[in-house]
Amino acid sequence: MSLSQLRIGHGFDVHRFSEQYSAEKPLRLAGVTLPDKLSLLAHSDGDVVLHAVCDAILGSVGEGDIGTHFPDTDAAWANADSVNLLRQVLTLARNKGVAPSNVDITVVSQIPKLAPHRQALVARLADLLNLQSDQVNLKATTTEGLGYTGRKEGIACHCVVLMAPFA
């Protein structure tokens, strides 16, 4: 493999917290439903982690962003499970000859605390991306009370993915 075959992509997503919890739309991150009584306002399930991963993968193969492929103006994607969106994005990337080699993710939010869930989130991401756990890194940080995440109005996520040819 030559370096020219490697691809890198960056993804970012943000969603606002709903003022009220909805059991029909529990907080999902990395495909894992968290026990916190929080809901996000989103056309789909609002999984900011998987949305950032999708954007990173799409960027790495020059295919725009998640909104291009799954627009929030299309009722077909209303309440969509982001795991299914990720699967479609992975298929697109594989059709271009590449797959994730590793991902590095940073969740930016005051709430919820992710440390108790980190292992489950990493395991689910590794499974979804067909990677080993040591090829998936997930960090969480706050903004020390600053901005919309600091005011607990929303949650954001950055993702960087390295894509490589697969055998």
C-alpha positions in Angstrom: 0.0 0.0 0.0 1.3 3.5 -0.8 0.6 6.6 1.1 -1.4 7.9 -1.8 -4.0 5.2 -1.2 -4.7 6.5 2.3 -7.6 8.9 2.9 -8.4 11.1 5.8 -11.7 12.8 6.7 -13.0 15.0 9.4 -16.6 15.1 10.6 -18.5 17.4 12.9 -22.1 17.3 14.2 -24.1 19.1 16.8 -27.7 18.8 18.1 -29.7 20.7 20.6 -31.1 19.0 23.7 -34.9 18.9 23.9 -36.5 20.7 26.8 -38.3 17.6 27.7 -37.2 13.9 27.7 -39.1 11.7 25.2 -39.1 8.0 25.7 -39.6 7.7 21.9 -36.4 9.5 21.3 -33.9 8.6 24.0 -30.3 9.8 23.9 -28.3 7.6 21.6 -24.5 8.0 21.1 -22.4 5.7 18.9 -25.4 3.5 18.5 -25.8 3.0 22.2 -28.9 4.2 24.1 -27.8 5.9 27.2 -29.8 5.8 30.5 -29.7 9.6 31.0 -33.1 11.2 30.7 -32.1 13.4 27.8 -33.4 13.7 24.2 -32.0 15.6 21.2 -33.9 17.6 18.7 -33.1 16.0 15.3 -34.7 14.8 12.1 -33.2 11.4 12.6 -32.3 9.8 16.0 -29.7 12.6 16.5 -26.7 10.4 17.2 -24.0 13.1 17.0 -21.2 10.5 17.2 -22.4 8.4 14.3 -23.3 11.5 12.3 -19.7 12.9 12.8 -18.3 9.5 11.8 -20.5 9.4 8.6 -19.3 12.9 7.7 -15.7 12.0 8.2 -16.0 8.9 6.0 -17.9 10.8 3.3 -15.3 13.5 3.4 -12.5 11.0 3.0 -13.9 9.7 -0.2 -15.0 13.1 -1.6 -18.7 12.4 -1.2 -20.0 15.5 0.5 -21.7 15.2 3.8 -24.5 13.5 5.6 -27.0 16.1 4.7 -26.4 15.5 1.0 -27.1 11.8 1.3 -29.8 11.9 4.0 -31.4 15.3 3.9 -33.5 16.5 6.7 -36.1 17.7 4.2 -36.8 14.1 3.2 -39.5 12.4 5.3 -37.8 9.0 4.5 -35.1 9.9 7.0 -37.4 11.1 9.8 -36.4 9.3 13.0 -33.9 7.2 11.1 -31.6 5.0 13.0 -28.1 6.4 12.5 -26.6 2.9 12.5 -28.4 2.3 9.2 -27.0 5.6 7.9 -23.5 4.5 8.8 -24.0 1.2 7.1 -24.9 2.9 3.9 -21.9 5.3 4.1 -19.6 2.3 4.8 -20.9 0.6 1.7 -20.3 3.7 -0.4 -16.7 3.9 0.9 -16.1 0.1 0.3 -17.4 0.6 -3.3 -14.6 3.1 -3.6 -12.1 0.6 -2.3 -11.5 1.9 1.2 -12.6 1.2 4.7 -11.9 2.7 8.1 -8.4 2.0 9.5 -8.9 4.0 12.7 -11.1 6.7 14.1 -10.5 9.4 16.7 -13.7 11.0 18.2 -14.2 13.9 20.6 -17.6 14.5 22.2 -18.0 18.1 23.5 -20.7 18.4 26.1 -21.3 19.2 29.8 -23.9 16.4 30.0 -24.1 13.5 30.0 -20.9 12.2 31.7 -19.5 9.7 29.2 -16.8 8.1 31.3 -19.2 5.4 32.7 -20.2 4.5 29.1 -16.9 4.9 27.3 -16.1 1.1 27.0 -19.6 0.3 25.7 -19.4 3.2 23.2 -16.0 2.1 21.9 -17.0 -1.5 21.6 -20.1 -0.6 19.6 -18.2 1.7 17.3 -15.5 -1.0 16.8 -18.2 -3.5 15.9 -20.0 -1.2 13.5 -16.8 -0.1 11.8 -15.3 -3.7 11.7 -12.3 -2.5 13.8 -10.5 -3.6 16.9 -11.1 -1.6 20.0 -7.6 -0.1 19.9 -8.4 1.3 16.5 -11.2 3.4 18.0 -10.6 6.3 20.3 -13.4 8.2 22.0 -12.7 11.2 24.2 -15.2 13.5 26.0 -14.5 17.1 27.0 -16.5 20.0 28.4 -16.2 23.6 27.5 -15.9 24.7 31.1 -19.3 26.1 31.1 -18.7 28.2 27.9 -21.0 28.4 24.9 -24.0 26.3 24.0 -22.5 23.0 25.2 -21.4 24.7 28.4 -24.9 26.0 29.0 -26.2 22.4 28.5 -28.1 23.4 25.4 -26.6 20.9 23.1 -23.9 18.3 22.4 -21.2 18.3 19.6 -18.9 15.8 18.2 -15.7 15.8 16.1 -14.4 12.8 14.3 -11.2 12.1 12.3 -11.0 8.9 10.3 -8.2 7.3 8.4 -9.3 5.2 5.5 -7.2 2.6 3.8 -7.6 0.0 1.0 -9.0 -3.2 2.3 -8.0 -6.7 1.3 
